[in-house]
């Protein structure tokens, strides 16, 4: 599928029942990259846990560039809406409220990637030095999905709710995209987990993106991979896009 799509990348998933990692391109799965907007998942968790926002729907005013990458970002919105449109300036505001010291401690508690944030609390997940591998993304997401991270369970539940992008009776899909160096060439991510009853299946995909034409391939390849492994329903129409 990756060859047919014309992209280099990796996809990894945990088969918890058999305690096996499955996937494509192990070397790349072990390689660390900037998390880009997938960092909105831990950023949300840290913000809610520290109380810099009262809940996922607390409105936060826009404080970014007057001509943002996406016009939707201009309106005040809560975290629930912001994560859906990947509102970078809003999450930069959350990071400022958290502060460098508390952010550093939180990433160490989460054991998130290389745990390095440098001296700019608003750019470390976009431009570095923070980096994480696909395998490390899965470890973090497994803990979040099972509510076993060293943060309040209520906050973990709230993050699970705002990252839910699909589902039906018996299953739900939680995921977030990322695009390092958008809209130019860079690393594209799609990470998350599938919940079926008490069974959790975390996954992580990243590809080398040449530009905007590759953006849809992140979720397309991820959904198709999950389908082939029997993790998502085979009649999931979105996988055919």
C-alpha positions as CSV (number, residue, x, y, z in Angstrom):
1,X,0.0,0.0,0.0
2,X,2.8,2.4,0.8
3,X,4.5,1.7,-2.5
4,X,1.2,2.2,-4.4
5,X,0.7,5.5,-2.6
6,X,4.2,6.6,-3.6
7,X,5.4,7.4,-0.1
8,X,8.0,6.2,2.3
9,X,6.6,5.5,5.8
10,X,5.9,3.2,8.6
11,X,2.8,1.8,10.3
12,X,2.8,0.0,13.6
13,X,0.1,-1.5,15.8
14,X,0.0,-3.4,19.0
15,X,-1.8,-6.8,19.1
16,X,-2.4,-6.8,22.8
17,X,-4.0,-10.2,22.9
18,X,-0.9,-11.8,21.4
19,X,1.5,-9.2,22.9
20,X,2.9,-8.5,19.5
21,X,3.9,-5.4,17.5
22,X,2.9,-5.6,13.9
23,X,3.6,-3.3,11.1
24,X,5.7,-2.0,8.2
25,X,9.2,-0.7,8.1
26,X,10.6,-1.4,11.6
27,X,13.7,0.8,11.1
28,X,11.6,3.9,10.5
29,X,9.2,2.9,13.3
30,X,12.2,3.2,15.7
31,X,13.3,6.5,14.3
32,X,12.4,9.7,16.1
33,X,10.7,12.7,14.4
34,X,9.1,15.9,15.4
35,X,5.6,15.0,16.7
36,X,4.1,18.1,15.1
37,X,0.3,18.3,15.8
38,X,0.1,14.9,17.4
39,X,1.5,16.7,20.4
40,X,-1.9,18.2,20.8
41,X,-2.8,14.9,22.6
42,X,-0.3,15.2,25.4
43,X,-0.6,19.0,25.4
44,X,-4.4,18.6,26.1
45,X,-3.7,16.1,28.9
46,X,-1.2,18.3,30.6
47,X,-3.3,21.4,30.3
48,X,-6.4,19.7,31.8
49,X,-4.4,18.0,34.5
50,X,-2.8,21.3,35.6
51,X,-6.0,23.2,35.4
52,X,-4.8,25.9,33.0
53,X,-8.3,25.3,31.4
54,X,-11.3,24.2,33.4
55,X,-12.6,21.8,30.8
56,X,-12.3,20.9,27.1
57,X,-15.0,23.5,26.2
58,X,-13.6,26.6,27.9
59,X,-13.3,29.2,25.2
60,X,-9.8,30.5,24.6
61,X,-9.4,33.8,22.5
62,X,-7.2,33.7,19.4
63,X,-3.8,35.3,20.0
64,X,-2.0,34.3,16.8
65,X,-1.1,35.8,13.4
66,X,-4.0,37.8,11.9
67,X,-3.6,35.7,8.7
68,X,-3.3,32.2,10.0
69,X,-2.8,28.9,8.1
70,X,-6.5,28.2,8.6
71,X,-9.2,30.8,8.9
72,X,-11.2,28.7,11.3
73,X,-8.5,29.4,13.9
74,X,-9.5,33.0,14.3
75,X,-12.7,32.3,16.3
76,X,-12.5,31.7,20.1
77,X,-12.9,28.0,20.7
78,X,-12.4,25.3,23.3
79,X,-10.0,22.5,23.2
80,X,-12.7,20.1,21.8
81,X,-13.1,22.2,18.7
82,X,-9.4,23.2,18.5
83,X,-8.1,19.7,18.2
84,X,-10.4,18.9,15.4
85,X,-9.1,21.8,13.3
86,X,-5.6,21.4,14.6
87,X,-5.5,25.0,15.9
88,X,-1.8,25.7,16.5
89,X,-2.0,29.2,18.0
90,X,-4.6,28.0,20.6
91,X,-2.3,25.1,21.7
92,X,0.6,27.5,21.8
93,X,-1.4,29.6,24.2
94,X,-2.0,26.5,26.4
95,X,1.7,25.8,26.3
96,X,2.4,29.3,27.5
97,X,0.0,28.9,30.4
98,X,1.7,25.6,31.3
99,X,5.2,27.1,31.2
100,X,8.6,25.6,30.4
101,X,9.3,24.1,33.8
102,X,5.9,22.4,34.3
103,X,5.9,21.2,30.7
104,X,9.4,19.7,31.1
105,X,8.4,17.8,34.3
106,X,5.2,16.5,32.6
107,X,7.1,15.1,29.6
108,X,9.5,13.4,31.9
109,X,6.5,11.9,33.8
110,X,5.0,10.7,30.5
111,X,8.4,9.5,29.2
112,X,7.4,11.1,25.9
113,X,10.0,10.6,23.2
114,X,13.4,12.3,23.9
115,X,11.7,14.6,26.5
116,X,13.6,17.6,25.2
117,X,11.8,21.0,24.9
118,X,14.6,23.5,24.7
119,X,13.9,27.1,25.7
120,X,10.8,28.0,23.6
121,X,7.6,26.6,25.1
122,X,5.6,27.4,21.9
123,X,7.6,25.7,19.2
124,X,9.4,22.7,20.6
125,X,6.9,20.2,19.2
126,X,6.9,21.9,15.8
127,X,10.6,22.8,15.1
128,X,12.3,20.6,17.7
129,X,14.1,19.6,19.8
130,X,11.2,17.3,20.9
131,X,11.2,14.1,18.9
132,X,9.4,10.8,19.2
133,X,9.2,7.5,17.3
134,X,6.2,5.6,16.1
135,X,6.8,2.9,18.7
136,X,7.1,5.5,21.5
137,X,3.8,7.1,20.3
138,X,2.1,3.8,20.7
139,X,3.4,3.3,24.2
140,X,2.1,6.7,25.2
141,X,-1.3,6.1,23.6
142,X,-1.7,2.7,25.2
143,X,-1.3,4.3,28.6
144,X,-3.8,7.1,27.7
145,X,-6.3,4.7,26.3
146,X,-6.1,2.5,29.4
147,X,-6.0,5.5,31.8
148,X,-2.8,4.4,33.4
149,X,-0.7,7.5,32.8
150,X,0.5,9.3,35.9
151,X,-2.1,12.0,35.5
152,X,-5.7,12.4,36.7
153,X,-8.0,9.7,35.3
154,X,-10.7,12.4,34.6
155,X,-8.2,14.3,32.4
156,X,-7.3,11.2,30.5
157,X,-11.0,10.5,29.9
158,X,-11.6,14.0,28.6
159,X,-8.7,13.7,26.1
160,X,-10.1,10.3,25.0
161,X,-13.4,12.0,24.3
162,X,-12.0,14.9,22.3
163,X,-9.8,12.7,20.1
164,X,-12.7,10.4,19.1
165,X,-13.2,10.8,15.4
166,X,-15.3,7.8,14.5
167,X,-17.2,4.9,15.9
168,X,-20.4,2.8,16.2
169,X,-21.9,0.5,18.8
170,X,-19.0,-1.7,20.1
171,X,-16.1,0.3,18.8
172,X,-14.5,3.8,18.7
173,X,-11.6,5.3,16.8
174,X,-9.5,8.0,18.5
175,X,-6.8,9.7,16.4
176,X,-4.8,12.8,15.5
177,X,-2.9,13.9,12.4
178,X,0.3,15.8,12.4
179,X,2.3,17.6,9.7
180,X,5.8,18.8,10.5
181,X,6.7,21.8,8.3
182,X,3.2,22.3,6.9
183,X,2.4,23.1,4.2
184,X,5.8,22.1,2.8
185,X,7.7,18.8,2.7
186,X,8.0,17.1,6.1
187,X,6.9,14.2,8.2
188,X,3.2,13.4,8.3
189,X,1.6,11.5,11.2
190,X,-1.6,9.7,12.0
191,X,-1.7,8.2,15.5
192,X,-4.3,6.9,17.9
193,X,-6.1,3.8,19.1
194,X,-9.2,1.7,18.5
195,X,-11.3,0.8,21.5
196,X,-13.5,-2.4,21.3
197,X,-15.0,-3.0,24.7
198,X,-12.0,-3.4,27.1
199,X,-9.6,-4.1,24.2
200,X,-7.4,-1.3,23.2
201,X,-5.3,-1.3,19.9
202,X,-2.9,1.6,19.7
203,X,-1.3,2.5,16.4
204,X,1.0,5.0,14.8
205,X,1.8,5.9,11.2
206,X,4.2,8.4,9.7
207,X,5.2,9.1,6.1
208,X,7.6,11.4,4.3
209,X,5.3,14.0,2.8
210,X,6.3,16.0,-0.3
211,X,3.5,18.5,0.0
212,X,-0.3,18.9,0.4
213,X,-1.1,16.2,-2.1
214,X,0.2,13.6,0.4
215,X,-1.8,14.9,3.3
216,X,-4.9,12.7,2.8
217,X,-2.6,9.6,2.5
218,X,-1.9,9.6,6.2
219,X,-5.4,8.7,7.4
220,X,-6.2,6.7,4.2
221,X,-3.2,4.4,4.7
222,X,-3.8,4.1,8.4
223,X,-7.4,3.2,8.0
224,X,-6.7,0.6,5.3
225,X,-4.0,-0.9,7.4
226,X,-6.3,-1.2,10.4
227,X,-8.9,-2.8,8.2
228,X,-6.5,-5.4,6.8
229,X,-5.6,-6.3,10.3
230,X,-9.2,-6.7,11.3
231,X,-9.0,-3.8,13.8
232,X,-11.5,-1.6,12.0
233,X,-14.7,-2.9,10.4
234,X,-14.3,-3.9,6.7
235,X,-17.3,-2.0,5.7
236,X,-15.8,1.3,7.0
237,X,-16.6,3.5,4.0
238,X,-14.1,6.1,5.0
239,X,-11.3,3.7,4.3
240,X,-12.2,3.7,0.7
241,X,-11.6,7.4,0.2
